[in-house]
Amino acid sequence: MILVTGGAGYIGSKLVPALLESTGPVRVVDTLWFGNSLLAHPQLELIRGDLSDFDVAWLDDVDAIIHLAGLSNDVSSEFAPGLSVHANVAATTRLAEAASEKASRRRLPIKLIFASTCSVYSRPSNGASAECDLLSEEYAATPTAIYARSKRAAELDLLRLAAGNPLFCPVILRMGTVFGLSPRMRFDLVVNTFALDAWRKRVLTLEGAQGIWRPLLHIDDAIGAYIALLSSQLARTRERIFNLLGSNYRIADLATELASAFWQHFGVFIEVRRNELANNGGRSYCADGHRITEALGICPRREIIPAAISMWNALERGDFGSQPQDNPRYFNVQWLEQTLGNDSTLNQTATRP
Ligand SMILES: NC(=O)c1ccc[n+]([C@@H]2O[C@H](COP(=O)([O-])OP(=O)(O)OC[C@H]3O[C@@H](n4cnc5c(N)ncnc54)[C@H](O)[C@@H]3O)[C@@H](O)[C@H]2O)c1
């Protein structure tokens, strides 16, 4: 049995059906903040639950854990720093402690694959940079944003627990920004946002500095990596950190390439507009993805343009309703503002990461 926390989210709702197909029974624990797009399946057990109120029974018969649950971008963590600490750090530590105890009790290893982020490498952008240093896992991650700090704090807790128990086997997967269609869609991820804006407004706006870079990752490559990591030898993955990305992109180049592709495919002119005055947080980073390829043969290859065309076609079909831009479910922070905004405990100052 595989436990997938946050399995009803953007990555999880595409990963879980793939796991059911390829590996067998799956238990999902999710607060269902964004609803549930998982289809019923005889081998799927769906539990609406919060990892902060951890129930050890969630680990019954579990051999491996894919830990996706948490606040999943900068703006959400900035909106609710207290929740960011609870959901991303404290809940991860609680889950890891329970998994470690369970592994000791049954004298069998438990693998936990943690969804971390390449944004732990983020640093201030130096303006209109045509180059970007590729940061490998050796680079000392010193994140400044609340989201990335919370992920780094969780990584350190996992490694600390692993140091004390050889049967607890965490793997840290630092993903780039994911793109592509999912049953639980997000339009607050850069490629997905551009696909929506191009389709709806015929304009792609570059906010702030032109030199911003991001590592990008196709959702199907992310899913392939999780499945491969589940079956990888523990000796090759235990306590290891892996970057996972397809390619690094300067966001200005991404916009230009997408505009050109939409012109070629649909004959629609998309204007690329620059808004130099906007504040986009100013962080920029590129990651080196070689380690996971060399160690495990995992090599993300899927490209952006076909994924963007698929998103345009899905929008055109009305898969996300006629006004997806007005549906807060597709934009994590908007949804959190609407659904959790009145809970004052969420906005307390983060002290931990
Ligand atoms: N999407 C990306 O580009 C990306 C990139 C790097 C890392 N990640 C990480 O991957 C993970 C999944 O990302 P996603 O895009 O699917 O995010 P998502 O926001 O769509 O899904 C997160 C899911 O976790 C659930 N959740 C949150 N807190 C919980 C808790 N305390 N207990 C139980 N369930 C909880 C939510 O209900 C949601 O379904 C996140 O941890 C994110 O930080 C995502």
The ligand as an ORCA input file, in Angstrom:
! r2SCAN-3c Opt
* xyz 0 1
  N       3.160     22.214     -8.559
  C       4.457     22.588     -8.598
  O       4.922     23.283     -9.512
  C       5.385     22.130     -7.497
  C       6.762     22.344     -7.645
  C       7.620     21.956     -6.623
  C       7.108     21.361     -5.482
  N       5.759     21.176     -5.372
  C       5.238     20.557     -4.149
  O       4.499     19.404     -4.524
  C       3.397     19.236     -3.654
  C       2.116     19.090     -4.462
  O       1.943     20.259     -5.253
  P       0.572     20.530     -6.013
  O       0.872     21.457     -7.126
  O      -0.108     19.244     -6.290
  O      -0.201     21.337     -4.884
  P      -1.753     21.431     -4.565
  O      -1.907     22.670     -3.761
  O      -2.568     21.278     -5.788
  O      -2.023     20.152     -3.659
  C      -1.691     20.083     -2.300
  C      -2.737     19.178     -1.658
  O      -2.369     19.021     -0.284
  C      -3.555     19.072      0.504
  N      -3.117     19.479      1.853
  C      -2.521     20.633      2.210
  N      -2.223     20.623      3.518
  C      -2.626     19.420      4.001
  C      -2.572     18.800      5.270
  N      -2.067     19.436      6.331
  N      -3.057     17.555      5.408
  C      -3.587     16.889      4.344
  N      -3.678     17.438      3.107
  C      -3.192     18.682      2.947
  C      -4.445     20.073     -0.216
  O      -5.807     19.884      0.071
  C      -4.127     19.774     -1.692
  O      -5.041     18.838     -2.220
  C       3.394     20.431     -2.720
  O       3.985     20.054     -1.504
  C       4.244     21.440     -3.423
  O       4.892     22.322     -2.518
  C       4.895     21.527     -6.350
*
